[in-house]
Amino acid sequence: MANLSTHNSQHTKSEPSQWVELYSDYLFVYAFARVHKKEVAEDLVQDTFVSAIKAKDSFQQKSTERTWLTSILKNKIIDYYKKKSTQSEISIGADEDSENPNTFFETEGSRQGMWQVDARPGFWDTDYKTPVEKIEFYTILNQCLENLPEQWAAVFTLKNMEDFDAQEICKELNISSSNYWVIMHRSKLQLRDCMSKNWFIEK
């Protein structure tokens, strides 16, 4: 893909033929961080350019081109997760879970969804000593995220990457509040386990 663009300091309007060169790298990185699959990220970026070309006359330069293209991509990502997260796949009864989410995470107040103090993982050393080590860390993290079931990844990504609140996620993915909390609970535990085994050294 093309070099990462810094062509966004001005609200300029370039030709659609330039978009791939200017923005493809940035959009790919944005998509990959959220879908964790190279081929899917590439397809979403391509679909974004196609949709943007069709809607180019609606771009009124109230934001940068990159911001406008990113908003289109964001909607593509949400649509992708909607298709993957069908009700039959995502429906999880809280009574089916072998561990009560309340055992690990706060359920009320400003700390809702965060680790309870006595349930937090041990100290994990994430002080990257070299750029290569940082790359390795994020490679393993993406692999751990990719190992989540699609429906769990949808919930986790919309919450932690797109900053949706629980109500918005339930509406977008057509799930119940109880399913949401069980999925978040299981996702966090699986990611904690995966990262502990593959990267973190508990102190």
C-alpha positions as YAML, in Angstrom:
chain: A
units: angstrom
residues:
- id: 1
  name: MET
  ca: [0.00, 0.00, 0.00]
- id: 2
  name: ALA
  ca: [0.98, 3.62, -0.37]
- id: 3
  name: ASN
  ca: [2.94, 5.64, 2.17]
- id: 4
  name: LEU
  ca: [0.96, 6.90, 5.15]
- id: 5
  name: SER
  ca: [-0.40, 10.29, 4.25]
- id: 6
  name: THR
  ca: [-0.10, 13.53, 6.18]
- id: 7
  name: HIS
  ca: [-2.26, 15.22, 3.58]
- id: 8
  name: ASN
  ca: [-4.81, 16.39, 6.13]
- id: 9
  name: SER
  ca: [-3.58, 19.65, 7.58]
- id: 10
  name: GLN
  ca: [-5.90, 21.54, 5.24]
- id: 11
  name: HIS
  ca: [-9.48, 20.77, 4.29]
- id: 12
  name: THR
  ca: [-8.41, 20.36, 0.69]
- id: 13
  name: LYS
  ca: [-10.25, 18.29, -1.86]
- id: 14
  name: SER
  ca: [-8.16, 15.98, -4.00]
- id: 15
  name: GLU
  ca: [-9.24, 13.90, -6.96]
- id: 16
  name: PRO
  ca: [-10.71, 10.45, -6.24]
- id: 17
  name: SER
  ca: [-7.90, 8.98, -8.33]
- id: 18
  name: GLN
  ca: [-5.49, 10.16, -5.62]
- id: 19
  name: TRP
  ca: [-7.31, 8.69, -2.65]
- id: 20
  name: VAL
  ca: [-5.67, 5.27, -2.75]
- id: 21
  name: GLU
  ca: [-2.21, 6.82, -2.75]
- id: 22
  name: LEU
  ca: [-3.04, 9.35, -0.06]
- id: 23
  name: TYR
  ca: [-5.15, 7.39, 2.40]
- id: 24
  name: SER
  ca: [-4.97, 3.63, 1.83]
- id: 25
  name: ASP
  ca: [-2.30, 2.94, 4.44]
- id: 26
  name: TYR
  ca: [-4.06, 4.93, 7.14]
- id: 27
  name: LEU
  ca: [-7.43, 3.34, 6.41]
- id: 28
  name: PHE
  ca: [-5.94, -0.14, 6.34]
- id: 29
  name: VAL
  ca: [-4.28, 0.34, 9.74]
- id: 30
  name: TYR
  ca: [-7.58, 1.68, 11.13]
- id: 31
  name: ALA
  ca: [-9.54, -1.28, 9.76]
- id: 32
  name: PHE
  ca: [-7.02, -3.95, 10.72]
- id: 33
  name: ALA
  ca: [-6.93, -2.72, 14.32]
- id: 34
  name: ARG
  ca: [-10.67, -3.37, 14.46]
- id: 35
  name: VAL
  ca: [-11.25, -6.53, 12.40]
- id: 36
  name: HIS
  ca: [-7.85, -8.20, 13.01]
- id: 37
  name: LYS
  ca: [-7.86, -9.91, 9.62]
- id: 38
  name: LYS
  ca: [-5.70, -8.61, 6.76]
- id: 39
  name: GLU
  ca: [-7.98, -9.73, 3.94]
- id: 40
  name: VAL
  ca: [-11.11, -8.38, 5.63]
- id: 41
  name: ALA
  ca: [-9.40, -5.04, 6.32]
- id: 42
  name: GLU
  ca: [-8.31, -4.76, 2.69]
- id: 43
  name: ASP
  ca: [-11.83, -5.54, 1.45]
- id: 44
  name: LEU
  ca: [-13.36, -2.96, 3.79]
- id: 45
  name: VAL
  ca: [-10.93, -0.28, 2.61]
- id: 46
  name: GLN
  ca: [-11.69, -1.11, -1.02]
- id: 47
  name: ASP
  ca: [-15.44, -0.92, -0.31]
- id: 48
  name: THR
  ca: [-14.84, 2.42, 1.40]
- id: 49
  name: PHE
  ca: [-13.21, 3.88, -1.69]
- id: 50
  name: VAL
  ca: [-16.01, 2.58, -3.92]
- id: 51
  name: SER
  ca: [-18.68, 4.11, -1.67]
- id: 52
  name: ALA
  ca: [-16.73, 7.37, -1.39]
- id: 53
  name: ILE
  ca: [-16.45, 7.70, -5.17]
- id: 54
  name: LYS
  ca: [-20.20, 7.21, -5.49]
- id: 55
  name: ALA
  ca: [-20.83, 9.83, -2.79]
- id: 56
  name: LYS
  ca: [-18.03, 12.26, -3.70]
- id: 57
  name: ASP
  ca: [-20.45, 15.07, -4.51]
- id: 58
  name: SER
  ca: [-21.82, 14.93, -0.96]
- id: 59
  name: PHE
  ca: [-18.43, 15.74, 0.58]
- id: 60
  name: GLN
  ca: [-18.75, 19.37, 1.66]
- id: 61
  name: GLN
  ca: [-15.26, 19.81, 3.15]
- id: 62
  name: LYS
  ca: [-16.58, 20.39, 6.67]
- id: 63
  name: SER
  ca: [-13.90, 17.90, 7.72]
- id: 64
  name: THR
  ca: [-10.74, 16.57, 6.11]
- id: 65
  name: GLU
  ca: [-11.01, 14.00, 3.36]
- id: 66
  name: ARG
  ca: [-9.33, 11.48, 5.62]
- id: 67
  name: THR
  ca: [-11.90, 12.06, 8.37]
- id: 68
  name: TRP
  ca: [-14.72, 11.72, 5.85]
- id: 69
  name: LEU
  ca: [-13.28, 8.49, 4.44]
- id: 70
  name: THR
  ca: [-12.72, 7.15, 7.95]
- id: 71
  name: SER
  ca: [-16.36, 7.77, 8.83]
- id: 72
  name: ILE
  ca: [-17.40, 5.73, 5.79]
- id: 73
  name: LEU
  ca: [-14.98, 2.96, 6.79]
- id: 74
  name: LYS
  ca: [-16.28, 3.00, 10.36]
- id: 75
  name: ASN
  ca: [-19.79, 2.34, 9.09]
- id: 76
  name: LYS
  ca: [-18.44, -0.48, 6.90]
- id: 77
  name: ILE
  ca: [-16.82, -2.05, 9.96]
- id: 78
  name: ILE
  ca: [-20.05, -1.81, 11.97]
- id: 79
  name: ASP
  ca: [-21.97, -3.39, 9.08]
- id: 80
  name: TYR
  ca: [-19.37, -6.15, 8.88]
- id: 81
  name: TYR
  ca: [-19.83, -6.99, 12.54]
- id: 82
  name: LYS
  ca: [-23.60, -6.79, 12.27]
- id: 83
  name: LYS
  ca: [-23.53, -9.46, 9.56]
- id: 84
  name: LYS
  ca: [-21.16, -11.64, 11.57]
- id: 85
  name: SER
  ca: [-22.99, -11.25, 14.85]
- id: 86
  name: THR
  ca: [-26.34, -12.86, 14.17]
- id: 87
  name: GLN
  ca: [-28.73, -13.42, 17.03]
- id: 88
  name: SER
  ca: [-28.30, -17.18, 16.83]
- id: 89
  name: GLU
  ca: [-24.51, -16.88, 17.13]
- id: 90
  name: ILE
  ca: [-24.44, -14.29, 19.86]
- id: 91
  name: SER
  ca: [-27.26, -15.43, 22.12]
- id: 92
  name: ILE
  ca: [-25.74, -16.51, 25.42]
- id: 93
  name: GLY
  ca: [-27.78, -17.06, 28.51]
- id: 94
  name: ALA
  ca: [-26.17, -15.72, 31.64]
- id: 95
  name: ASP
  ca: [-27.11, -18.93, 33.43]
- id: 96
  name: GLU
  ca: [-24.99, -20.88, 30.93]
- id: 97
  name: ASP
  ca: [-21.82, -19.20, 32.10]
- id: 98
  name: SER
  ca: [-19.76, -21.25, 34.52]
- id: 99
  name: GLU
  ca: [-18.42, -18.09, 36.17]
- id: 100
  name: ASN
  ca: [-20.45, -15.14, 37.34]
- id: 101
  name: PRO
  ca: [-19.23, -11.91, 35.65]
- id: 102
  name: ASN
  ca: [-19.77, -10.15, 38.98]
- id: 103
  name: THR
  ca: [-16.85, -12.19, 40.33]
- id: 104
  name: PHE
  ca: [-14.40, -10.29, 38.13]
- id: 105
  name: PHE
  ca: [-15.90, -6.99, 36.95]
- id: 106
  name: GLU
  ca: [-17.67, -4.01, 38.45]
- id: 107
  name: THR
  ca: [-21.34, -3.88, 37.42]
- id: 108
  name: GLU
  ca: [-22.35, -0.43, 38.69]
- id: 109
  name: GLY
  ca: [-21.11, 3.14, 38.88]
- id: 110
  name: SER
  ca: [-18.28, 4.82, 37.02]
- id: 111
  name: ARG
  ca: [-16.15, 1.64, 37.11]
- id: 112
  name: GLN
  ca: [-18.80, -0.50, 35.44]
- id: 113
  name: GLY
  ca: [-17.15, -3.21, 33.34]
- id: 114
  name: MET
  ca: [-13.69, -2.67, 34.87]
- id: 115
  name: TRP
  ca: [-11.76, -5.32, 36.79]
- id: 116
  name: GLN
  ca: [-12.61, -5.59, 40.47]
- id: 117
  name: VAL
  ca: [-9.58, -4.68, 42.57]
- id: 118
  name: ASP
  ca: [-9.03, -8.19, 43.95]
- id: 119
  name: ALA
  ca: [-9.62, -9.82, 40.55]
- id: 120
  name: ARG
  ca: [-7.16, -7.77, 38.51]
- id: 121
  name: PRO
  ca: [-4.44, -9.68, 36.65]
- id: 122
  name: GLY
  ca: [-0.96, -9.50, 38.17]
- id: 123
  name: PHE
  ca: [1.46, -6.79, 37.08]
- id: 124
  name: TRP
  ca: [2.33, -7.21, 33.41]
- id: 125
  name: ASP
  ca: [5.52, -5.73, 32.03]
- id: 126
  name: THR
  ca: [4.61, -3.77, 28.88]
- id: 127
  name: ASP
  ca: [7.68, -1.56, 28.88]
- id: 128
  name: TYR
  ca: [8.78, -2.10, 25.29]
- id: 129
  name: LYS
  ca: [12.56, -1.96, 25.14]
- id: 130
  name: THR
  ca: [12.78, -1.84, 21.34]
- id: 131
  name: PRO
  ca: [10.47, -0.93, 18.43]
- id: 132
  name: VAL
  ca: [10.62, -4.59, 17.36]
- id: 133
  name: GLU
  ca: [9.36, -5.67, 20.77]
- id: 134
  name: LYS
  ca: [6.44, -3.25, 20.47]
- id: 135
  name: ILE
  ca: [5.57, -4.67, 17.05]
- id: 136
  name: GLU
  ca: [5.74, -8.20, 18.47]
- id: 137
  name: PHE
  ca: [3.40, -7.22, 21.29]
- id: 138
  name: TYR
  ca: [0.74, -5.83, 18.95]
- id: 139
  name: THR
  ca: [1.13, -8.81, 16.63]
- id: 140
  name: ILE
  ca: [0.35, -11.17, 19.50]
- id: 141
  name: LEU
  ca: [-2.50, -8.94, 20.69]
- id: 142
  name: ASN
  ca: [-4.06, -9.01, 17.22]
- id: 143
  name: GLN
  ca: [-3.71, -12.78, 17.12]
- id: 144
  name: CYS
  ca: [-5.46, -13.04, 20.48]
- id: 145
  name: LEU
  ca: [-8.25, -10.76, 19.26]
- id: 146
  name: GLU
  ca: [-8.55, -12.77, 16.06]
- id: 147
  name: ASN
  ca: [-9.06, -15.91, 18.14]
- id: 148
  name: LEU
  ca: [-12.18, -14.44, 19.74]
- id: 149
  name: PRO
  ca: [-15.44, -15.68, 18.22]
- id: 150
  name: GLU
  ca: [-16.80, -13.14, 15.74]
- id: 151
  name: GLN
  ca: [-19.67, -12.14, 17.99]
- id: 152
  name: TRP
  ca: [-17.37, -11.54, 20.95]
- id: 153
  name: ALA
  ca: [-14.96, -9.57, 18.78]
- id: 154
  name: ALA
  ca: [-17.86, -7.41, 17.61]
- id: 155
  name: VAL
  ca: [-18.89, -6.48, 21.13]
- id: 156
  name: PHE
  ca: [-15.33, -6.02, 22.37]
- id: 157
  name: THR
  ca: [-14.27, -3.90, 19.39]
- id: 158
  name: LEU
  ca: [-17.29, -1.60, 19.40]
- id: 159
  name: LYS
  ca: [-16.78, -1.00, 23.13]
- id: 160
  name: ASN
  ca: [-13.01, -0.59, 23.25]
- id: 161
  name: MET
  ca: [-12.10, 0.69, 19.77]
- id: 162
  name: GLU
  ca: [-15.17, 2.72, 18.82]
- id: 163
  name: ASP
  ca: [-16.15, 3.77, 22.36]
- id: 164
  name: PHE
  ca: [-19.79, 2.74, 21.97]
- id: 165
  name: ASP
  ca: [-21.69, 2.43, 25.21]
- id: 166
  name: ALA
  ca: [-23.45, -0.80, 26.18]
- id: 167
  name: GLN
  ca: [-26.87, 0.42, 25.06]
- id: 168
  name: GLU
  ca: [-25.59, 1.37, 21.61]
- id: 169
  name: ILE
  ca: [-23.86, -1.98, 21.16]
- id: 170
  name: CYS
  ca: [-26.98, -3.89, 22.18]
- id: 171
  name: LYS
  ca: [-28.99, -1.90, 19.65]
- id: 172
  name: GLU
  ca: [-26.46, -2.24, 16.81]
- id: 173
  name: LEU
  ca: [-26.01, -5.99, 17.30]
- id: 174
  name: ASN
  ca: [-29.53, -6.79, 18.45]
- id: 175
  name: ILE
  ca: [-28.51, -8.43, 21.71]
- id: 176
  name: SER
  ca: [-29.80, -8.22, 25.24]
- id: 177
  name: SER
  ca: [-28.06, -6.41, 28.06]
- id: 178
  name: SER
  ca: [-27.39, -9.68, 29.88]
- id: 179
  name: ASN
  ca: [-25.79, -11.16, 26.75]
- id: 180
  name: TYR
  ca: [-23.62, -8.06, 26.41]
- id: 181
  name: TRP
  ca: [-22.17, -8.39, 29.91]
- id: 182
  name: VAL
  ca: [-21.55, -12.13, 29.58]
- id: 183
  name: ILE
  ca: [-19.80, -11.62, 26.24]
- id: 184
  name: MET
  ca: [-17.62, -8.81, 27.61]
- id: 185
  name: HIS
  ca: [-16.80, -10.98, 30.62]
- id: 186
  name: ARG
  ca: [-15.78, -13.97, 28.50]
- id: 187
  name: SER
  ca: [-13.84, -11.84, 26.01]
- id: 188
  name: LYS
  ca: [-11.76, -10.18, 28.72]
- id: 189
  name: LEU
  ca: [-10.99, -13.50, 30.39]
- id: 190
  name: GLN
  ca: [-9.98, -15.12, 27.10]
- id: 191
  name: LEU
  ca: [-7.77, -12.17, 26.13]
- id: 192
  name: ARG
  ca: [-6.18, -12.13, 29.57]
- id: 193
  name: ASP
  ca: [-5.42, -15.83, 29.29]
- id: 194
  name: CYS
  ca: [-4.10, -15.55, 25.73]
- id: 195
  name: MET
  ca: [-1.83, -12.59, 26.47]
- id: 196
  name: SER
  ca: [-0.56, -14.19, 29.68]
- id: 197
  name: LYS
  ca: [0.46, -17.32, 27.80]
- id: 198
  name: ASN
  ca: [1.97, -15.61, 24.78]
- id: 199
  name: TRP
  ca: [3.45, -12.33, 25.99]
- id: 200
  name: PHE
  ca: [3.03, -11.13, 29.55]
- id: 201
  name: ILE
  ca: [5.23, -12.26, 32.38]
- id: 202
  name: GLU
  ca: [3.38, -11.84, 35.62]
- id: 203
  name: LYS
  ca: [5.54, -10.22, 38.30]
...
